[in-house]
Amino acid sequence: MTAKKQTGESGHRRYSKLVTETNARAASRGMLYGVGFKKGDFHKSQVGIASTWGTVTPCNMHINDLAEHAARGVRKAQGMPLTFGTITVSDGISMGTEGMKYSLVSREVIADSIETVVGCQSYDGIITIGGCDKNMPGCMIAIARLNRPAVFVYGGTILPGTHKGKDVDIVSIFEAVGKQAAGTITQDELEEVESCAIPGAGSCGGMYTANTMASAIEALGMSLPNSSAQEAVSEDKVRDCVQAGETVLRLIEKNICPLDILTREAFENSITVVMALGGSTNAVLHLLAMANAAKVNLELDDFLRIGNKAPVLADLKPSGKYLMTDFVKIGGLPPLMKMLLDGDLLHGECMTVTGKTVRENLENVKPYEDGQEIVQSLKDPIRKTGHLVILRGNLATDGAVAKISGKEGEFFRGTARVFNSEEEALNRILDGTVVKGDVIVIRYEGPKGGPGMREMLSPTSAIMGRGLGNDVALITDGRFSGGSHGFVIGHITPEAFEGGLLGIVENGDNITIDITKRTIDLEVPEDEIKRRQDSWIRPQARYTRGVLAKYAKSVSSASLGAVTDLV
């Protein structure tokens, strides 16, 4: 594929002239004078800067400062920046509570809000700055819908905390809960870990969902090189923001728009990079949603196809040993992408926000220094094929997503222990009800049934903390945090609320999961399955008004990205 040839027609003031030209727009200009415009500013392109700032989470507490640096870059390039806010929520705070149902919903709210402001205000270009799991794909969905010159900026990774001389992070806290329940650490130790694991600003420090999506967006070509691998509080991140401000003006002038960049080949590049990094299962959900917004036909089977040839190369948490800050120190993402390109695993001719192709961006990138242990070579991968595996079977006729590092094994057969909510499952894991050989079934947590498709970090971390990581499996129509690891399968579709077989599983049923064969099956005779299906009654909707109710009515299945604007 070759980069789309541009017409040469400048995008300068393509949209903003609608609110700044002729006497009919005098009132519009009057409002802009009120926010600091001078007469000469009306002849400049206007750039909307979407800030996901908020003190609701460390991931985003510094974003307004970054927005100011981006605005400085816009002014430097003779554009006019206008900053506005959108929401963010904290998965880390809401995890395991009813509030977590709003997390995935926030992706749609963020996308809708950015689209609303930019569309209403007639901005010529967009910079979005995201620092947490859902606001990043939310920003990208809006960028794709609007299709105006745009750059995404990642807020950056957090520094690790330290406990007893070892690095700790948010997942360390969740796993410490399980360890305390198992009696392997004291209450005082639990409190010590929770008080020091989050030392300041930035996104969760492993290859969890935030760092996964930042890397995925850079691989798509929508961020500047290495925007994904920078510490939140650093001179590198300041420069990234200023350069983003300058870059968007060049994109406006050259009329390079997101849909010139967000091609099918670009999404294939992104999936390959996510596999190489050992990234979060949420990447499947979010990339499907972003592709839908970009009008690119991306399907679950594309992840399976690409994963069959894309190796896992990076030894990063949660399955590996190292944190994102370690990855930053060795050079970040560009050397990894150069390895993949040289191995014919990336499409090199895809356009990027630099105005250059992927191949051109990587031309002078130096390889990682000898002796580093974080990224393996293509000749000696951590795993020869991708870790994100798509499963099908009678339990998931429309697909399910597994994250398999190789440490969990590739086959599990056990007996179902069924729970109708995450909270119920967590309590039974912590009190010892769940035992070796169980397949934990958590249902009615899908996009419609939850609603909102909660992440199961609390149960998966409790499993690891109690030392059951190799002895139980967990399956759900919900999803997982990027920090989850173990033998876990999520995104099961059809979800239980929609009549999927997950809704009729009973305690003691045998369930078989075969990663090699890509299957997940309920081992119950067909006549018994039919009997249970005939007697199954859909539960009452948990919400009848408000944003969760509206979401449940409009959301698609997880296999389609859980989008709310499916055409």
Secondary structure, DSSP 8 states (H G I E B T S, - for coil): -----------TTTTTHHHHSSGGGHHHHHHHHHTT--GGGGGS-EEEEEE---TT-TTTTTHHHHHHHHHHHHHHTT-EEEEEE-----HHHHTTSGGGHHHHHHHHHHHHHHHHHHHHHT-SEEEEEE-STTHHHHHHHHHHHH-SSEEEEE--B---EEETTEEE-HHHHHHHHHHHHHTSS-HHHHHHHHHHS--SSSB-SSSSHHHHHHHHHHHHT-S-TTTTSSBSSSHHHHHHHHHHHHHHHHHHHHT--HHHH--HHHHHHHHHHHHHHT--THHHHHHHHHHHHTT----HHHHHHHHTT--B-B-BTTTSSB-HHHHHHTT-HHHHHHHHHHTT-S-TT-B-TTSSBHHHHHTT-----TT--SB--TTS-SBSS-SEEEEEETTEEEEEEEE--STT-SEEEEEEEEESSHHHHHHHHHTT-S-TTEEEEE-S-STTTTTS--B-HHHHHHHHHTT-TTT-EEEESSB--TT--SSEEEEEES-GGGT-GGGG--TT-EEEEETTTTEEEEE--HHHHHHHHHH------S-SSHHHHHHHHH---GGGTS-S---
